[in-house]
């Protein structure tokens, strides 16, 4: 067994031992406080000093990502004005391995005076912090992974694991869906797949001049090239705004292939257009459009007309724009 393997096993063992040591009643109280905080749209305040402060920041970030409004509060700054961010309905997590961190003990009475419920994550069940908080979650470890048994290692791993576990169980209890999660991660791949819609990235119809069915061959090429879209839509002369057909580069090539060179000059838009293009609605998810375009086996699709009821044009969606959005 390598030294690294041994250290990882020791940290895993510390987390496993912590799970057995946690009091179910205290855990339930902590989860109930998280529930009440969410329902009242209050904040979760998480504080700690040194390495515990770093862990507190991570737990706050995790809570925020699942829909719990959480912030890290530096206890030093809290004593000099930052307590103003704490509302009476907020709940406070105080992280300290010893349970005797002076800065936390100094802000605790002020939190209690405001009416805040306090949850201690500490390694000593008889510590001042553990005894004076409303909820105590024990983070005790037999020893740190550090060979000197000094650097916070196993203890911080246990504290972070408890924070992760609380977040995970709270998500399960409150049926947090992938969509809910994506709302707080709009820039991530998952967020885009679950929130980005066709209308968010399509080229609006007002920016694309329609073709007439009698537009001649050379004008069709000029229009498609000028728009830089590589396609053009043909408007129904009997219904303004309704798509009659679509002309892509592929349609153009196929149309030319069926005609003799001498007849190309006589071609008009209706000779080249696809009368039954695949379309999509503006409120469809962009990832649905991407799948539709990439998985079509009849012929490659590089652009989709975006329509509303009665095939009235709303815009055009290019495969290029979908890929640029980071979906694929």
C-alpha positions in Angstrom: 0.0 0.0 0.0 1.4 3.4 -1.0 1.6 6.3 1.4 -1.0 8.2 -0.6 -3.3 5.2 -0.6 -3.0 4.9 3.2 -3.9 8.6 3.6 -7.0 8.3 1.5 -8.1 5.2 3.3 -7.6 6.9 6.7 -9.7 9.9 5.5 -12.4 7.6 4.2 -12.4 5.7 7.5 -12.7 9.0 9.4 -15.8 9.9 7.4 -17.3 6.4 7.9 -16.7 6.6 11.6 -18.3 10.1 11.7 -21.4 8.7 10.0 -21.9 6.2 12.8 -21.3 8.8 15.5 -23.8 11.4 14.3 -27.0 11.7 16.4 -30.1 11.1 14.2 -32.2 13.5 16.2 -29.6 16.3 15.8 -29.4 15.6 12.1 -33.1 15.8 11.7 -33.2 19.1 13.6 -30.6 20.5 11.2 -32.6 19.4 8.2 -35.8 20.9 9.7 -34.0 24.2 10.2 -32.8 24.1 6.5 -36.4 23.5 5.5 -37.8 26.4 7.5 -35.0 28.7 6.2 -35.9 27.8 2.6 -39.7 28.2 3.1 -39.2 31.6 4.8 -36.7 32.6 2.0 -34.1 33.3 4.7 -30.4 32.8 4.5 -28.0 30.1 5.7 -25.0 31.8 7.3 -21.9 29.7 7.5 -18.8 30.8 9.5 -15.5 29.5 10.5 -11.8 30.5 11.0 -8.8 29.3 9.1 -9.2 25.9 7.4 -12.7 25.7 8.9 -13.4 29.0 7.1 -12.4 27.5 3.8 -14.7 24.5 4.4 -17.5 27.0 5.4 -17.1 28.7 2.0 -17.4 25.4 0.2 -20.5 24.3 2.1 -22.1 27.8 1.5 -21.4 27.4 -2.2 -22.9 23.9 -2.3 -26.1 25.1 -0.5 -26.4 28.0 -2.9 -26.2 25.7 -5.9 -29.1 23.6 -4.8 -31.4 26.5 -4.0 -30.6 27.4 -0.4 -29.5 31.0 -0.2 -26.3 30.7 1.7 -23.3 33.0 2.4 -20.0 32.7 4.2 -19.5 35.2 7.0 -16.0 36.0 8.2 -16.3 36.0 12.0 -13.7 38.7 12.3 -15.5 41.0 10.0 -18.8 40.1 11.7 -17.6 41.6 14.9 -16.9 44.9 13.1 -20.1 45.5 11.2 -20.8 42.5 9.0 -23.3 41.1 11.5 -25.7 43.5 9.7 -26.2 40.9 6.9 -27.7 38.5 9.4 -31.5 38.6 9.7 -33.4 37.1 12.7 -34.9 34.3 10.6 -31.5 33.2 9.2 -29.9 30.0 10.5 -26.2 29.9 11.3 -23.6 27.1 11.0 -20.5 27.6 13.1 -17.6 25.4 12.2 -14.7 24.7 14.6 -12.8 21.5 15.2 -12.1 22.4 18.8 -15.4 24.0 19.5 -13.5 26.7 21.3 -12.6 29.1 18.5 -12.5 32.5 20.2 -13.9 34.5 17.3 -16.9 32.1 17.0 -17.6 32.2 20.8 -17.6 36.0 20.6 -20.2 36.2 17.8 -22.4 33.4 19.2 -24.1 35.6 21.9 -24.9 38.2 19.3 -26.5 35.6 17.1 -28.5 34.2 19.9 -29.6 37.7 20.9 -31.0 38.3 17.4 -33.0 35.0 17.6 -30.9 33.0 15.1 -30.9 29.3 15.4 -27.3 28.0 15.5 -25.8 24.7 14.4 -22.4 23.7 15.6 -20.1 21.4 13.6 -17.4 20.7 16.1 -15.1 17.8 17.2 -15.8 18.1 20.9 -19.2 17.4 22.2 -18.5 19.1 25.5 -17.1 22.3 23.9 -18.6 25.7 24.6 -19.8 25.9 21.0 -21.5 22.4 21.1 -23.2 23.1 24.4 -24.5 26.6 23.5 -25.8 25.9 19.9 -29.3 24.7 19.2 -28.0 21.7 17.1 -24.7 19.9 17.4 -23.2 17.7 14.7 -20.1 16.0 15.8 -17.0 16.1 13.5 -14.6 14.3 15.9 -11.7 12.3 14.4 -9.3 9.9 16.2 -6.4 11.6 14.5 -5.5 13.8 11.5 -4.0 12.2 8.4 -1.1 14.6 8.9 1.9 12.6 10.2 2.3 15.2 13.0 -1.4 14.9 13.8 -1.5 18.7 13.5 -2.6 19.9 10.1 -6.4 19.9 9.7 -7.0 17.0 7.2 -9.3 14.2 8.3 -11.3 16.7 10.4 -11.9 19.1 7.5 -12.8 16.1 5.3 -15.4 15.0 7.8 -16.8 18.5 8.2 -17.1 18.9 4.4 -18.6 15.5 4.0 -21.3 16.3 6.6 -22.1 19.5 4.7 -22.3 17.6 1.5 -24.5 15.0 3.1 -26.9 17.6 4.5 -27.2 19.2 1.1 -27.8 15.9 -0.6 -30.5 14.7 1.8 -32.2 18.1 1.7 -32.3 17.9 -2.1 -33.9 14.5 -1.9 -36.5 15.5 0.8 -37.5 18.6 -1.3 -37.5 16.8 -4.6 -35.0 19.1 -6.2 -35.0 18.3 -9.9 -32.3 18.6 -12.5 -34.2 21.6 -13.8 -34.1 23.3 -10.4 -30.4 22.6 -10.2 -29.8 24.0 -13.7 -31.5 27.3 -12.8 -28.5 28.0 -10.5 -26.0 26.8 -13.1 -27.1 28.6 -16.3 -23.6 28.7 -17.7 -22.8 25.0 -17.3 -23.5 22.3 -19.8 -26.4 20.9 -17.8 -27.9 24.4 -17.2 -27.8 25.1 -20.9 -29.4 21.8 -21.8 -32.3 22.4 -19.4 -32.9 26.1 -19.8 -31.6 27.4 -23.1 -34.5 27.7 -25.6 -34.6 28.0 -29.4 -35.8 31.6 -29.2 -32.7 32.5 -27.1 -30.3 31.8 -30.0 -32.3 31.9 -33.2 -32.0 34.7 -35.8 -35.3 36.6 -35.6 -37.4 36.8 -38.7 -37.2 40.6 -38.7 -33.5 40.3 -39.6 -34.1 38.0 -42.5 -35.7 39.2 -45.7 -38.1 36.6 -47.2 -37.9 35.3 -50.7 -40.8 35.3 -53.2 -41.6 32.1 -54.9 -40.8 33.8 -58.3 -37.4 35.2 -57.1 -35.0 34.2 -59.9 -32.0 31.9 -59.5 -29.3 34.5 -59.3 -31.3 36.6 -56.8 -31.8 33.5 -54.6 -28.0 32.9 -54.5 -27.4 36.6 -53.8 -29.9 36.7 -51.0 -28.7 33.6 -49.3 -25.1 34.8 -49.5 -25.9 38.3 -48.3 -27.7 37.1 -45.2 -24.8 34.9 -44.3 -27.2 32.2 -43.1 -26.7 29.8 -46.0 -30.4 29.5 -46.5 -33.5 31.5 -47.3 -37.2 31.1 -46.6 -39.9 31.6 -49.1 -43.0 33.5 -48.0 -46.5 32.3 -48.9 -48.0 35.0 -51.1 -51.4 34.2 -49.8 -50.5 34.6 -46.1 -48.0 37.2 -45.0 -45.4 35.7 -42.6 -46.2 32.1 -43.4 -43.4 29.9 -44.7 -44.1 28.3 -48.1 -40.7 26.6 -48.4 -37.0 26.7 -47.4 -34.0 26.8 -49.7 -30.6 25.7 -48.2 -27.3 25.1 -49.9 -28.2 21.5 -50.3 -31.6 22.3 -51.9 -29.8 24.6 -54.3 -27.3 21.9 -55.3 -30.0 19.3 -55.7 -32.1 21.7 -57.8 -29.2 22.5 -60.1 -28.4 18.8 -60.5 -31.9 18.1 -61.9 -31.7 20.8 -64.6 -29.4 21.3 -67.6 -26.9 24.1 -67.3 -28.6 26.0 -70.1 -31.9 26.0 -68.0 -30.3 27.4 -64.8 -31.1 30.9 -65.7 -34.9 30.1 -65.8 -35.0 28.7 -62.3 -36.9 30.5 -59.6 -37.3 30.0 -55.9 -40.3 27.6 -56.1 -38.2 25.3 -58.3 -35.5 25.0 -55.7 -37.3 25.1 -52.3 -38.2 22.3 -50.0 -41.9 22.4 -49.5 -41.9 20.4 -46.3 -38.9 21.5 -44.2 -38.6 20.3 -40.6 -39.5 23.1 -38.3 -39.4 23.8 -34.6 -41.2 26.0 -32.1 -39.4 28.9 -30.3 -40.1 27.6 -26.8 -38.5 24.2 -27.6 -35.3 23.5 -25.7 -32.2 24.2 -27.8 -30.9 20.7 -27.0 -34.0 19.3 -28.7 -33.2 21.3 -31.8 -29.6 20.0 -31.7 -30.8 16.4 -31.5 -33.3 16.9 -34.3 -30.6 18.3 -36.6 -27.9 15.9 -35.7 -30.0 12.7 -35.7 -31.9 13.3 -38.9 -30.9 10.4 -41.1 -32.6 11.4 -44.4 -30.3 14.4 -45.0 -28.1 16.7 -43.0 -29.9 19.7 -41.4 -28.0 22.9 -41.0 -30.8 25.3 -40.4 -34.3 25.0 -38.9 -37.2 27.3 -39.6 -38.7 28.5 -36.2 -42.4 28.8 -36.5 -45.5 29.5 -34.4 -49.0 28.4 -35.1 -50.1 28.1 -38.7 -46.4 27.9 -39.8 -45.9 31.6 -39.3 -42.2 32.3 -39.3 -40.5 33.5 -36.1 -36.9 33.0 -37.0 -34.2 30.6 -38.3 -31.9 28.5 -36.2 -28.5 27.4 -37.5 -26.6 24.4 -36.4 -23.6 26.6 -36.1 -25.2 28.7 -33.5 -26.3 25.7 -31.4 -22.7 24.4 -31.4 -21.3 27.9 -30.6 -23.7 28.0 -27.6 -21.8 25.2 -26.0 -24.5 22.5 -26.1 -22.4 19.9 -27.9 
